[in-house]
Amino acid sequence: MNQKKKILQFALIMLMLCVPMLLRAQDFDDNTLDNPVPFDGGVSCLVGAAVLYGLKKAHSRKKNAGDDTIAL
């Protein structure tokens, strides 16, 4: 039983490693310079996180305005 389990695990690992190589969104050709790169590759998440961080900092500074300490 242990031998079958090891063979099955090995087969599943090999399947998980090989299948993504076969699944391609685009063809690999020489005209890759003509295709524009999309701007939104996670940049919108970074901008949203920066906005939320700035709002948090502004809120903490407003909250601590009455104190003698400076919130950074």
MDAnalysis code that builds the backbone (N, CA, C; Angstrom):
import MDAnalysis as mda
import numpy as np

u = mda.Universe.empty(216, n_residues=72, atom_resindex=np.repeat(np.arange(72), 3), trajectory=True)
u.add_TopologyAttr("name", ["N", "CA", "C"] * 72)
u.add_TopologyAttr("resid", np.arange(1, 73))
u.add_TopologyAttr("resname", ["MET", "ASN", "GLN", "LYS", "LYS", "LYS", "ILE", "LEU", "GLN", "PHE", "ALA", "LEU", "ILE", "MET", "LEU", "MET", "LEU", "CYS", "VAL", "PRO", "MET", "LEU", "LEU", "ARG", "ALA", "GLN", "ASP", "PHE", "ASP", "ASP", "ASN", "THR", "LEU", "ASP", "ASN", "PRO", "VAL", "PRO", "PHE", "ASP", "GLY", "GLY", "VAL", "SER", "CYS", "LEU", "VAL", "GLY", "ALA", "ALA", "VAL", "LEU", "TYR", "GLY", "LEU", "LYS", "LYS", "ALA", "HIS", "SER", "ARG", "LYS", "LYS", "ASN", "ALA", "GLY", "ASP", "ASP", "THR", "ILE", "ALA", "LEU"])
u.atoms.positions = np.array([
    [0.824, -1.195, 0.000],
    [0.000, 0.000, 0.000],
    [0.866, 1.256, 0.000],
    [1.959, 1.219, 0.713],
    [2.842, 2.366, 0.787],
    [3.486, 2.653, -0.569],
    [3.801, 1.622, -1.316],
    [4.404, 1.777, -2.642],
    [3.410, 2.441, -3.603],
    [2.140, 2.041, -3.542],
    [1.128, 2.645, -4.404],
    [0.940, 4.122, -4.079],
    [0.990, 4.457, -2.810],
    [0.816, 5.845, -2.384],
    [1.970, 6.711, -2.902],
    [3.190, 6.198, -2.848],
    [4.337, 6.947, -3.339],
    [4.261, 7.146, -4.850],
    [3.835, 6.113, -5.557],
    [3.702, 6.223, -7.017],
    [2.625, 7.229, -7.375],
    [1.519, 7.206, -6.668],
    [0.429, 8.150, -6.917],
    [0.875, 9.578, -6.616],
    [1.578, 9.795, -5.528],
    [2.077, 11.121, -5.192],
    [3.055, 11.619, -6.253],
    [3.943, 10.751, -6.702],
    [4.900, 11.137, -7.737],
    [4.181, 11.499, -9.035],
    [3.177, 10.709, -9.405],
    [2.428, 10.977, -10.628],
    [1.676, 12.305, -10.527],
    [1.092, 12.598, -9.382],
    [0.369, 13.861, -9.214],
    [1.314, 15.063, -9.236],
    [2.466, 14.918, -8.625],
    [3.440, 16.009, -8.648],
    [3.931, 16.261, -10.069],
    [4.219, 15.207, -10.804],
    [4.664, 15.370, -12.189],
    [3.562, 15.995, -13.047],
    [2.320, 15.614, -12.799],
    [1.195, 16.195, -13.531],
    [1.078, 17.683, -13.238],
    [1.213, 18.056, -11.969],
    [1.117, 19.469, -11.600],
    [2.268, 20.288, -12.165],
    [3.417, 19.680, -12.352],
    [4.555, 20.402, -12.906],
    [4.494, 20.520, -14.425],
    [3.936, 19.525, -15.090],
    [3.949, 19.499, -16.553],
    [2.754, 20.183, -17.199],
    [1.599, 20.153, -16.573],
    [0.395, 20.723, -17.184],
    [0.502, 22.230, -17.384],
    [1.018, 23.025, -16.433],
    [1.102, 24.466, -16.689],
    [1.979, 24.833, -17.877],
    [2.939, 24.000, -18.222],
    [3.780, 24.280, -19.384],
    [2.989, 24.143, -20.681],
    [1.959, 23.320, -20.660],
    [1.148, 23.117, -21.857],
    [0.070, 24.177, -22.015],
    [-0.332, 24.792, -20.926],
    [-1.387, 25.794, -20.957],
    [-0.770, 27.174, -21.105],
    [-0.866, 27.727, -22.307],
    [-0.300, 29.042, -22.585],
    [-1.405, 29.967, -23.023],
    [-1.339, 31.216, -22.577],
    [-2.349, 32.191, -22.959],
    [-2.053, 32.783, -24.329],
    [-0.792, 32.851, -24.691],
    [-0.403, 33.445, -25.960],
    [0.604, 32.542, -26.653],
    [0.655, 32.662, -27.960],
    [1.661, 31.934, -28.724],
    [3.007, 32.609, -28.556],
    [4.051, 31.833, -28.641],
    [5.396, 32.373, -28.605],
    [5.845, 32.596, -30.045],
    [5.750, 33.843, -30.495],
    [6.169, 34.162, -31.848],
    [7.088, 35.379, -31.818],
    [7.526, 35.797, -32.981],
    [8.473, 36.912, -33.072],
    [7.790, 38.269, -33.001],
    [6.474, 38.333, -33.034],
    [5.757, 39.600, -33.016],
    [5.368, 40.030, -31.601],
    [6.172, 39.691, -30.627],
    [5.842, 40.058, -29.249],
    [6.037, 41.546, -28.997],
    [6.810, 42.240, -29.816],
    [7.015, 43.670, -29.625],
    [5.787, 44.474, -30.042],
    [4.939, 43.916, -30.882],
    [3.748, 44.624, -31.329],
    [2.635, 44.589, -30.292],
    [2.675, 43.635, -29.388],
    [1.616, 43.504, -28.397],
    [1.912, 44.408, -27.198],
    [0.992, 45.314, -26.873],
    [1.235, 46.169, -25.705],
    [1.079, 45.388, -24.406],
    [1.827, 45.781, -23.413],
    [1.771, 45.134, -22.102],
    [0.656, 45.798, -21.302],
    [-0.213, 45.030, -20.686],
    [-1.277, 45.647, -19.886],
    [-0.699, 46.326, -18.650],
    [-1.234, 47.495, -18.349],
    [-0.748, 48.274, -17.207],
    [-1.193, 47.661, -15.895],
    [-2.350, 47.051, -15.891],
    [-2.938, 46.579, -14.644],
    [-2.449, 45.173, -14.318],
    [-1.227, 45.068, -13.916],
    [-0.686, 43.794, -13.491],
    [-0.498, 43.763, -11.991],
    [-1.403, 44.362, -11.273],
    [-1.295, 44.446, -9.829],
    [-1.030, 45.863, -9.366],
    [-0.841, 46.768, -10.331],
    [-0.574, 48.158, -9.985],
    [-1.791, 48.780, -9.299],
    [-2.982, 48.409, -9.723],
    [-4.182, 48.967, -9.099],
    [-4.286, 48.541, -7.640],
    [-3.849, 47.333, -7.310],
    [-3.837, 46.892, -5.907],
    [-2.839, 47.711, -5.101],
    [-1.686, 48.002, -5.673],
    [-0.693, 48.813, -4.972],
    [-1.184, 50.236, -4.752],
    [-1.850, 50.804, -5.749],
    [-2.390, 52.156, -5.608],
    [-3.481, 52.175, -4.540],
    [-4.345, 51.175, -4.538],
    [-5.395, 51.095, -3.526],
    [-4.827, 50.952, -2.129],
    [-3.780, 50.144, -1.981],
    [-3.145, 49.990, -0.675],
    [-2.492, 51.291, -0.226],
    [-1.892, 52.032, -1.148],
    [-1.275, 53.310, -0.800],
    [-2.322, 54.323, -0.352],
    [-3.474, 54.334, -1.017],
    [-4.561, 55.243, -0.629],
    [-5.072, 54.899, 0.761],
    [-5.287, 53.620, 1.017],
    [-5.759, 53.212, 2.337],
    [-4.734, 53.526, 3.426],
    [-3.466, 53.331, 3.137],
    [-2.412, 53.640, 4.098],
    [-2.373, 55.140, 4.387],
    [-2.523, 55.957, 3.354],
    [-2.550, 57.410, 3.543],
    [-3.747, 57.852, 4.362],
    [-4.909, 57.247, 4.116],
    [-6.096, 57.577, 4.909],
    [-5.905, 57.184, 6.372],
    [-5.282, 56.055, 6.607],
    [-5.016, 55.619, 7.981],
    [-4.085, 56.595, 8.685],
    [-3.039, 57.020, 7.999],
    [-2.102, 57.975, 8.587],
    [-2.776, 59.317, 8.859],
    [-3.608, 59.790, 7.938],
    [-4.314, 61.058, 8.137],
    [-5.268, 60.958, 9.324],
    [-5.933, 59.830, 9.456],
    [-6.852, 59.631, 10.573],
    [-6.108, 59.603, 11.898],
    [-4.952, 58.926, 11.935],
    [-4.187, 58.853, 13.178],
    [-3.605, 60.215, 13.548],
    [-3.200, 61.003, 12.570],
    [-2.691, 62.356, 12.873],
    [-3.809, 63.251, 13.387],
    [-4.988, 63.127, 12.792],
    [-6.124, 63.926, 13.250],
    [-6.530, 63.510, 14.660],
    [-6.473, 62.234, 14.948],
    [-6.849, 61.713, 16.258],
    [-5.862, 62.170, 17.330],
    [-4.583, 62.219, 16.996],
    [-3.544, 62.591, 17.959],
    [-3.189, 64.080, 17.889],
    [-3.996, 64.896, 17.265],
    [-3.697, 66.328, 17.135],
    [-3.697, 67.013, 18.488],
    [-4.493, 66.547, 19.433],
    [-4.554, 67.167, 20.734],
    [-3.395, 66.783, 21.625],
    [-2.702, 65.720, 21.322],
    [-1.557, 65.282, 22.114],
    [-0.324, 66.101, 21.794],
    [0.674, 66.062, 22.692],
    [1.934, 66.747, 22.462],
    [2.857, 65.966, 21.543],
    [2.605, 64.676, 21.385],
    [3.461, 63.836, 20.555],
    [3.058, 63.963, 19.096],
    [4.003, 63.742, 18.212],
    [3.744, 63.790, 16.778],
    [3.630, 62.363, 16.270],
    [2.528, 62.073, 15.628],
    [2.332, 60.735, 15.055],
    [2.918, 60.704, 13.662],
    [3.765, 59.737, 13.410],
    [4.353, 59.580, 12.067],
    [3.740, 58.432, 11.363],
])
